[in-house]
Amino acid sequence: MRWLLYITSGVSIMGLAFWAYSQNYQTQSALREAQSLQVEIGELREELAVLRAEWAYLNRPDRLRELADLNFDRLGLLPLTPDQFAQVDLVGFPSDLGFPRVGVDLAAILEDGE
């Protein structure tokens, strides 16, 4: 009867050792994957920073003004002036789109909708 207990104990110890080693390998694999993802995230953040810098460089007002002047014949772009702006309640929206009509208090509509 003792030999059965010894064999059962030995088999269960080997099974637990196999399980522990497999968990160890799975953990190491997950750590390697997480590290590679962190490296990829760092590279993508660097690329995003470069793209943002390029965008800021290309959107310089003096550069855009020069481009607008060069292409004025084709595009007809003019600089914005303060008299081109108006208040939202002065804009006439079509009534069939569900927007408020001219002169309607927008704050009252927003309070009713909440």
C-alpha positions as CSV (number, residue, x, y, z in Angstrom):
1,M,0.0,0.0,0.0
2,R,2.9,2.3,0.7
3,W,4.3,1.8,-2.7
4,L,1.0,3.0,-4.2
5,L,1.2,6.2,-2.1
6,Y,4.8,6.8,-3.2
7,I,4.0,6.3,-6.9
8,T,1.0,8.6,-6.7
9,S,3.1,11.2,-4.8
10,G,5.9,10.9,-7.4
11,V,3.5,11.2,-10.4
12,S,1.7,14.2,-8.8
13,I,5.1,15.9,-8.1
14,M,6.2,15.4,-11.7
15,G,2.8,16.7,-12.9
16,L,3.1,19.8,-10.7
17,A,6.7,20.3,-11.9
18,F,5.6,20.1,-15.5
19,W,2.8,22.6,-14.8
20,A,5.1,25.0,-13.0
21,Y,7.7,24.9,-15.9
22,S,4.9,25.5,-18.5
23,Q,3.6,28.5,-16.4
24,N,7.2,29.8,-16.2
25,Y,7.6,29.6,-20.0
26,Q,4.2,31.2,-20.6
27,T,5.2,34.1,-18.2
28,Q,8.5,34.6,-19.9
29,S,6.8,34.7,-23.3
30,A,4.2,37.2,-22.1
31,L,7.1,39.4,-20.6
32,R,8.9,39.3,-23.9
33,E,5.8,40.2,-25.8
34,A,5.1,43.1,-23.4
35,Q,8.6,44.3,-23.8
36,S,8.4,44.2,-27.6
37,L,5.1,46.1,-27.4
38,Q,6.7,48.8,-25.2
39,V,9.5,49.2,-27.8
40,E,7.0,49.4,-30.6
41,I,5.0,52.0,-28.6
42,G,8.2,54.1,-28.1
43,E,9.0,53.9,-31.8
44,L,5.5,55.0,-32.7
45,R,5.6,57.9,-30.3
46,E,8.8,59.1,-31.8
47,E,7.3,58.8,-35.3
48,L,4.2,60.8,-34.1
49,A,6.4,63.5,-32.6
50,V,8.3,63.8,-35.9
51,L,5.0,63.9,-37.8
52,R,3.7,66.6,-35.5
53,A,6.8,68.7,-36.0
54,E,6.6,68.3,-39.8
55,W,2.9,69.4,-39.6
56,A,3.8,72.4,-37.5
57,Y,6.6,73.3,-40.0
58,L,4.3,72.9,-43.0
59,N,1.5,75.0,-41.4
60,R,3.6,78.1,-40.7
61,P,1.5,81.2,-41.4
62,D,4.2,82.8,-43.5
63,R,4.6,79.6,-45.7
64,L,0.8,79.3,-46.1
65,R,0.6,83.0,-47.0
66,E,3.2,82.5,-49.7
67,L,1.4,79.5,-51.1
68,A,-1.9,81.4,-51.2
69,D,-0.2,84.3,-53.0
70,L,1.4,81.9,-55.5
71,N,-1.9,80.1,-56.2
72,F,-4.2,83.1,-56.0
73,D,-5.2,82.8,-59.7
74,R,-6.4,79.2,-59.2
75,L,-7.7,79.3,-55.7
76,G,-8.7,82.9,-55.0
77,L,-7.9,82.6,-51.3
78,L,-8.0,85.9,-49.3
79,P,-6.9,86.5,-45.7
80,L,-9.6,86.4,-43.0
81,T,-10.8,89.7,-41.7
82,P,-12.8,90.4,-38.5
83,D,-15.9,91.4,-40.4
84,Q,-16.2,87.9,-41.8
85,F,-17.2,86.5,-38.4
86,A,-20.7,86.6,-36.8
87,Q,-22.6,85.3,-33.8
88,V,-24.1,81.8,-34.1
89,D,-27.6,83.0,-33.4
90,L,-27.4,85.3,-36.4
91,V,-26.9,82.4,-38.8
92,G,-30.0,81.1,-40.5
93,F,-30.2,77.3,-40.3
94,P,-32.7,75.3,-42.4
95,S,-35.6,74.3,-40.2
96,D,-35.8,70.8,-41.7
97,L,-32.4,69.8,-40.3
98,G,-33.5,70.3,-36.7
99,F,-31.3,73.3,-36.0
100,P,-32.7,76.3,-34.2
101,R,-34.1,79.2,-36.2
102,V,-32.6,82.6,-36.3
103,G,-33.0,84.5,-33.0
104,V,-33.8,81.4,-30.9
105,D,-31.9,81.3,-27.6
106,L,-29.5,78.4,-27.8
107,A,-29.0,78.2,-24.1
108,A,-32.7,77.6,-23.5
109,I,-32.7,74.8,-26.1
110,L,-29.7,73.1,-24.5
111,E,-31.3,73.3,-21.0
112,D,-34.5,71.7,-22.3
113,G,-32.5,68.9,-24.1
114,E,-30.7,67.8,-20.9
